[in-house]
């Protein structure tokens, strides 16, 4: 399992309890829940201070995942 897949699985497993903080941001490193933060910047700063440049997941806590579309100019 890739680090991102592991962190997303950790997020999904903890989502029922995290929904009490919906709209805030969660910091996850591997299978470790690192905390909930008011802003994305606070979560990123905490992750950088604790883990340096190793992969982390900072994600907004949401009931439903929004659909996002990305395009790429192939021309």
Backbone as a ProteinNet text record, in pm:
[ID]
protein_1_A
[PRIMARY]
XXXXXXXXXXXXXXXXXXXXXXXXXXXXXXXXXXXXXXXXXXXXXXXXXXXXXXXXXXXXXXXXXXXXXXXXXXX
[TERTIARY]
84.9	0	89.8	56.7	134.6	106.5	197.2	171.2	38	5.3	-119.7	-239.7	-234.6	-344.6	-362.2	-252.3	-257.7	-318.4	-274.9	-326	-473.6	-514.9	-656	-740.3	-688.6	-759.8	-772.7	-668.3	-672.2	-777	-780.7	-881	-1022	-1046.7	-1180.4	-1221.5	-1127.3	-1158.7	-1195.8	-1135.5	-1160.6	-1268.4	-1319.3	-1413.7	-1535.4	-1598.8	-1715.8	-1687.1	-1572.6	-1539.5	-1490.9	-1428.1	-1377.1	-1488.3	-1604.8	-1713.6	-1759.7	-1726.4	-1755	-1675.9	-1570.3	-1486.1	-1497	-1612.6	-1630.2	-1595.3	-1524.9	-1481.3	-1339.3	-1287.1	-1148.8	-1057.9	-930.5	-832.6	-764.6	-749	-686.2	-545.3	-454.3	-317.6	-296.9	-256.1	-232.2	-96.6	-21	109.1	106.3	101.7	88.5	-43.6	-38.1	-159.1	-180.1	-93.2	-99.4	-185.6	-285.4	-367.9	-289.9	-260.4	-174.5	-251.8	-380.4	-458.6	-547.9	-634.2	-727.8	-688	-692.3	-647.1	-752.5	-755.6	-851.5	-826.8	-699.4	-667.4	-571.9	-570.6	-478.1	-333.8	-308.4	-172.8	-122.3	-208	-168.2	-134.3	-215.7	-190.6	-61.3	-38.5	85.1	207.8	198.7	311.3	341.9	237.9	257.3	320.4	274.5	330.8	475.7	508	645.7	737.4	691.8	774.3	798.8	698.2	711	775.9	747	789.7	883	916.7	1004.7	939.1	1016.1	966.3	912	883.9	823.9	676	617.5	477.9	381.7	287.3	179	50.2	-61.2	-190.3	-253.2	-286.6	-365.5	-492.7	-605.9	-732.3	-842.8	-929.7	-1047.6	-1143.3	-1198.6	-1294.3	-1431.1	-1485.1	-1611.5	-1698.5	-1829.3	-1923.8	-1918.2	-1919.7	-1916.6	-1797.1	-1731.8	-1618.3	-1669	-1620.4	-1662.5	-1599.1	-1669.7	-1615.3	-1536.8	-1413.6	-1327.4	-1283.9	-1285.7	-1244.9	-1116.5	-1023.1	-897.5	-883	-836.2	-813.7	-667.2	-625.8	-486.7	-485.9	-411.3	-401.2	-304.5	-355.3	-270	-228.6	-266.5	-242.5	-109.4
-117.6	0	124.3	221.2	345.1	430.1	522.4	608.3	682.7	736.8	809.8	717.5	597.4	502.3	465.5	447.5	414.6	530.3	651.9	768.7	792.5	772.8	787.9	681.1	559.3	453	487.6	545.1	588.4	697.4	793	900.4	842.2	753.5	695.4	613.9	543.4	464.4	553.6	671.6	762.4	865.5	865.9	969.4	982.2	873.4	892.5	979.1	960.4	1043.8	1181.8	1193.5	1322.3	1417.9	1364.4	1450.5	1550.1	1526.2	1624.9	1753.7	1745.8	1862.1	1896.8	1869.3	1894.3	2038.4	2053.2	2184.7	2218.2	2148.4	2169	2075.1	2074.5	1996.5	1894.3	1774.7	1666.4	1644.2	1606.2	1571.9	1424.8	1348.2	1204.9	1172.1	1090.2	1042.6	890.5	824.6	678.8	639.9	558.2	519.7	605.5	704.6	786.7	910.7	926.6	1046.1	1150.4	1264	1365.3	1483.7	1494.8	1603	1672.8	1759.6	1839.7	1985.7	2061.8	2200.8	2289.7	2414	2510.4	2539.9	2548.7	2585.7	2483.9	2481.5	2395	2433.7	2563.4	2611.6	2562.9	2564.5	2515.6	2366.8	2290.8	2146.9	2119.7	2193.2	2175.6	2212.1	2320.5	2362.3	2257.3	2204.5	2100.7	1976.1	1937.3	1821.1	1841.6	1960.4	1990.5	1991.6	2051.2	2055.9	1916.6	1830.4	1698.4	1595.8	1604.2	1499	1544.8	1671.8	1721.2	1705.4	1658.1	1645.6	1507.3	1426.2	1295.2	1314.9	1220.7	1235.8	1240.4	1332.9	1345.7	1371.5	1354.3	1389	1498.6	1609.9	1716.1	1723.1	1705	1694.5	1762.7	1833.3	1893.7	1781.3	1789.8	1690.4	1725.6	1632.5	1657.5	1532.5	1554.1	1443	1371.4	1449.3	1394	1451.5	1367	1412	1494.3	1617.1	1694.6	1637.3	1651.7	1608.2	1724	1697.8	1801.5	1755.5	1847.5	1817.7	1892.7	1823	1882.6	1862.3	1963.8	1952.6	1977.2	1929.2	1948.1	1979.3	2079.2	2118.6	2026.6	1946.5	1853.4	1909.8	2033.9	2092.9	2151.9
0	0	0	-82.4	-88.2	36.1	68.5	185.1	174.6	58	42.8	63.1	7.9	25.1	172.3	243	385.9	465.1	435.5	507	476.6	352.1	318.4	387.4	395.9	467.2	615.6	672.8	813	830.6	738.5	743.3	737.1	641.8	625.8	748.8	808.6	928.2	1046.6	1054.4	1167.2	1137.5	1012.9	971.7	1063.1	1107.5	1194.5	1317.6	1380.7	1497.6	1456.8	1338.8	1292.4	1252.2	1215.8	1170.3	1275.9	1401	1505.4	1481.6	1400	1367.3	1219.4	1159.9	1016.2	980.6	868.6	822.1	863.5	963.2	1006	926.3	958.5	883.6	973.6	920.8	994.7	939.2	1027	989.9	1021.3	918.4	934.1	873.5	946.8	899.5	908.4	792.3	791.5	854.7	959.7	1033.2	1156.9	1176.3	1297.4	1276.8	1360.6	1365	1444	1381.3	1444	1500.9	1470.4	1528.7	1428.7	1483.6	1405.2	1423	1313.7	1313.4	1248.6	1288.3	1234	1086.4	1047.2	908.4	846.9	714.8	641.1	673.9	683.7	711.3	846.9	948.9	1081.5	1076.5	1004	992.1	916.4	807.6	730.8	813.6	888.2	971.8	1078.7	1142.9	1244.9	1183.1	1064.6	996.3	958.6	910	871.3	993.9	1102.8	1224.1	1281.7	1276.9	1337.4	1244.9	1113	1020.9	910	907.8	802	665.8	570.3	434	400.7	502.1	475.4	440.2	366.3	324.7	443.9	435.8	533.4	454.9	521.9	462.6	546.3	481.3	542.3	459.6	525.3	453.3	531.6	455.9	518.8	556.8	676.1	724.3	665.7	585.3	517.1	519.8	529	525.9	392.2	284.8	149	74.5	-3.2	-83.7	-201	-217.2	-333.8	-460.8	-570.5	-698.7	-756.9	-790.9	-848.9	-986.5	-1079.5	-1216.4	-1246.7	-1308.4	-1348.7	-1499	-1564.5	-1706.7	-1735.4	-1849	-1889.1	-2037.1	-2073.6	-2212.7	-2284.3	-2374.9	-2449.5	-2584.1	-2613.2	-2745.3	-2764.9
[MASK]
+++++++++++++++++++++++++++++++++++++++++++++++++++++++++++++++++++++++++++

